[in-house]
Every structure is written in structure tokens, then in C-alpha cells.
Amino acid sequence: MATERLPVDQRLFQGWLLITARFGFVQTLVILALFYVFLIGPVAFGSALGRADFLQKRGLRQGATAWNPADSAKPDLERAKLAS
């Protein structure tokens, strides 16, 4: 059983795909790093400086409850239609 060699153009194409896959991986890492450094990082830093409490957990540290009052309206057909 003889092994069949690929033509030169197909071998070059396969090599090119390997090279571009490596560049694509590196490019993804660079884009994600820039996204974090210029967008997520400053927002997190600014919210830490401003002491933002996005989850309203600050009151829980003093022993307060996390209970939120429930919507006590009776279920009816019109209300169900509005919710969907």
C-alpha cells in the first residue's frame, strides 16, 4: 500500500492553515487582553472607588435580611396576558 503525496498547492495550503491558526489564537488573546485592560478593568476600578453596591449586599453585612416583599396580586387572565 503506497502512501499518496499531496500536490504542492495542497501542501502549501495546509501549511498556511496551520500558520493562520496560530496567528488566530494569538490575536484572540491580544483582543481579550485589550478588552479587559481598557473596558472591564477601568469599570471595576471606578466602581470600587465609588463604592458602588450593584447587588445591594452592603446592608447584609450589618445583619439585615435579604428578603424582598413578594408581589401579592391575585393571578388573573389579563395580568398573565400582560406578562407574556
KEZARO-119888 format. One record per atom (N, C-alpha, C): residue number from 1; residue in three letters; atom name; x, y, z. Coordinates in steps of 0.1 Angstrom, whole numbers. Layout:
// KEZARO-119888
  num  residu  atome   east  north     up
  NUM     ala     CA      X      Y      Z
...
END
This chain:
// KEZARO-119888
  num  residu  atome   east  north     up
    1     met      N      8    -12      0
    1     met     CA      0      0      0
    1     met      C      9     12      0
    2     ala      N      8     20    -11
    2     ala     CA     17     32    -12
    2     ala      C     10     44     -6
    3     thr      N     18     52      0
    3     thr     CA     12     65      5
    3     thr      C     12     75     -6
    4     glu      N      1     82     -7
    4     glu     CA     -1     91    -18
    4     glu      C      3    105    -13
    5     arg      N     12    112    -20
    5     arg     CA     16    125    -16
    5     arg      C      7    136    -22
    6     leu      N      4    146    -14
    6     leu     CA     -4    157    -18
    6     leu      C      3    166    -28
    7     pro      N     -4    172    -37
    7     pro     CA      2    181    -46
    7     pro      C      8    193    -38
    8     val      N     17    200    -45
    8     val     CA     24    211    -38
    8     val      C     14    222    -34
    9     asp      N      4    225    -42
    9     asp     CA     -5    236    -38
    9     asp      C    -13    232    -25
   10     gln      N    -17    219    -24
   10     gln     CA    -25    215    -13
   10     gln      C    -16    215      0
   11     arg      N     -3    211     -2
   11     arg     CA      6    211     10
   11     arg      C      8    225     14
   12     leu      N     10    235      5
   12     leu     CA     12    249      9
   12     leu      C     -1    254     16
   13     phe      N    -13    250     11
   13     phe     CA    -25    254     17
   13     phe      C    -26    249     31
   14     gln      N    -23    236     33
   14     gln     CA    -23    230     47
   14     gln      C    -14    237     56
   15     gly      N     -2    241     51
   15     gly     CA      8    248     59
   15     gly      C      3    262     63
   16     trp      N     -3    268     53
   16     trp     CA     -9    282     55
   16     trp      C    -20    281     66
   17     leu      N    -28    271     66
   17     leu     CA    -39    269     76
   17     leu      C    -33    268     90
   18     leu      N    -22    260     91
   18     leu     CA    -15    259    104
   18     leu      C    -10    272    109
   19     ile      N     -4    280    100
   19     ile     CA      2    293    104
   19     ile      C     -9    302    108
   20     thr      N    -20    303    101
   20     thr     CA    -31    312    104
   20     thr      C    -38    308    117
   21     ala      N    -39    295    120
   21     ala     CA    -45    291    132
   21     ala      C    -37    296    144
   22     arg      N    -24    296    143
   22     arg     CA    -15    301    154
   22     arg      C    -17    316    155
   23     phe      N    -17    323    144
   23     phe     CA    -20    338    145
   23     phe      C    -34    341    150
   24     gly      N    -44    333    147
   24     gly     CA    -57    335    152
   24     gly      C    -58    333    167
   25     phe      N    -50    323    172
   25     phe     CA    -50    321    187
   25     phe      C    -44    333    194
   26     val      N    -32    338    189
   26     val     CA    -25    349    195
   26     val      C    -34    362    194
   27     gln      N    -41    364    182
   27     gln     CA    -49    375    180
   27     gln      C    -61    375    190
   28     thr      N    -66    364    193
   28     thr     CA    -77    362    203
   28     thr      C    -72    366    217
   29     leu      N    -61    362    220
   29     leu     CA    -55    365    234
   29     leu      C    -53    380    235
   30     val      N    -48    386    224
   30     val     CA    -45    401    224
   30     val      C    -58    409    225
   31     ile      N    -68    405    218
   31     ile     CA    -81    412    218
   31     ile      C    -87    411    232
   32     leu      N    -87    399    237
   32     leu     CA    -93    397    251
   32     leu      C    -85    405    261
   33     ala      N    -72    406    260
   33     ala     CA    -64    413    270
   33     ala      C    -67    428    269
   34     leu      N    -68    433    256
   34     leu     CA    -71    447    254
   34     leu      C    -86    451    259
   35     phe      N    -95    442    257
   35     phe     CA   -109    443    262
   35     phe      C   -109    445    277
   36     tyr      N   -101    436    284
   36     tyr     CA   -101    437    298
   36     tyr      C    -94    449    303
   37     val      N    -83    453    297
   37     val     CA    -75    464    302
   37     val      C    -82    477    300
   38     phe      N    -88    479    289
   38     phe     CA    -94    492    285
   38     phe      C   -109    493    288
   39     leu      N   -116    482    291
   39     leu     CA   -130    483    294
   39     leu      C   -134    477    307
   40     ile      N   -132    465    310
   40     ile     CA   -136    459    322
   40     ile      C   -128    463    334
   41     gly      N   -115    465    332
   41     gly     CA   -107    469    343
   41     gly      C   -110    483    349
   42     pro      N   -111    493    340
   42     pro     CA   -114    506    345
   42     pro      C   -128    507    351
   43     val      N   -138    500    346
   43     val     CA   -151    500    351
   43     val      C   -151    494    365
   44     ala      N   -144    483    367
   44     ala     CA   -143    477    380
   44     ala      C   -135    486    390
   45     phe      N   -125    492    385
   45     phe     CA   -117    501    394
   45     phe      C   -126    513    398
   46     gly      N   -133    519    388
   46     gly     CA   -142    530    391
   46     gly      C   -153    527    401
   47     ser      N   -159    515    399
   47     ser     CA   -169    511    408
   47     ser      C   -164    508    422
   48     ala      N   -152    503    423
   48     ala     CA   -145    501    436
   48     ala      C   -142    514    443
   49     leu      N   -138    524    435
   49     leu     CA   -135    537    441
   49     leu      C   -148    544    445
   50     gly      N   -158    543    438
   50     gly     CA   -171    549    441
   50     gly      C   -179    541    451
   51     arg      N   -174    530    455
   51     arg     CA   -180    521    464
   51     arg      C   -195    517    460
   52     ala      N   -196    514    447
   52     ala     CA   -209    510    441
   52     ala      C   -213    497    447
   53     asp      N   -226    495    450
   53     asp     CA   -231    483    455
   53     asp      C   -242    478    445
   54     phe      N   -238    472    435
   54     phe     CA   -247    468    424
   54     phe      C   -256    457    428
   55     leu      N   -252    448    438
   55     leu     CA   -261    437    442
   55     leu      C   -268    440    455
   56     gln      N   -267    453    460
   56     gln     CA   -274    457    472
   56     gln      C   -270    447    484
   57     lys      N   -258    444    485
   57     lys     CA   -254    435    496
   57     lys      C   -248    442    508
   58     arg      N   -246    455    507
   58     arg     CA   -239    462    518
   58     arg      C   -247    462    531
   59     gly      N   -260    462    530
   59     gly     CA   -269    461    542
   59     gly      C   -268    448    549
   60     leu      N   -265    437    541
   60     leu     CA   -264    424    547
   60     leu      C   -253    422    557
   61     arg      N   -243    431    556
   61     arg     CA   -231    429    565
   61     arg      C   -235    433    579
   62     gln      N   -245    442    581
   62     gln     CA   -249    446    594
   62     gln      C   -260    437    600
   63     gly      N   -262    425    594
   63     gly     CA   -272    416    599
   63     gly      C   -286    418    593
   64     ala      N   -288    426    583
   64     ala     CA   -301    429    577
   64     ala      C   -305    416    569
   65     thr      N   -317    416    566
   65     thr     CA   -323    405    558
   65     thr      C   -322    407    543
   66     ala      N   -322    396    536
   66     ala     CA   -322    397    521
   66     ala      C   -336    395    515
   67     trp      N   -346    395    524
   67     trp     CA   -360    393    520
   67     trp      C   -365    405    512
   68     asn      N   -371    402    501
   68     asn     CA   -378    412    493
   68     asn      C   -393    409    493
   69     pro      N   -402    418    495
   69     pro     CA   -416    415    495
   69     pro      C   -421    410    482
   70     ala      N   -429    400    482
   70     ala     CA   -434    393    470
   70     ala      C   -446    401    464
   71     asp      N   -448    400    452
   71     asp     CA   -460    406    445
   71     asp      C   -472    398    449
   72     ser      N   -481    404    457
   72     ser     CA   -492    396    463
   72     ser      C   -505    398    455
   73     ala      N   -504    403    443
   73     ala     CA   -516    404    435
   73     ala      C   -522    390    431
   74     lys      N   -535    389    430
   74     lys     CA   -541    376    427
   74     lys      C   -539    374    412
   75     pro      N   -536    361    408
   75     pro     CA   -534    358    394
   75     pro      C   -547    359    386
   76     asp      N   -547    365    375
   76     asp     CA   -559    365    366
   76     asp      C   -554    365    352
   77     leu      N   -564    363    343
   77     leu     CA   -560    361    329
   77     leu      C   -555    374    323
   78     glu      N   -560    385    326
   78     glu     CA   -555    398    320
   78     glu      C   -540    401    324
   79     arg      N   -537    398    337
   79     arg     CA   -524    400    342
   79     arg      C   -514    391    335
   80     ala      N   -518    378    333
   80     ala     CA   -510    368    326
   80     ala      C   -507    372    312
   81     lys      N   -517    378    305
   81     lys     CA   -515    383    291
   81     lys      C   -505    394    290
   82     leu      N   -505    403    300
   82     leu     CA   -496    414    300
   82     leu      C   -482    410    303
   83     ala      N   -480    399    311
   83     ala     CA   -467    394    314
   83     ala      C   -460    387    303
   84     ser      N   -467    382    293
   84     ser     CA   -460    375    282
   84     ser      C   -458    383    271
END
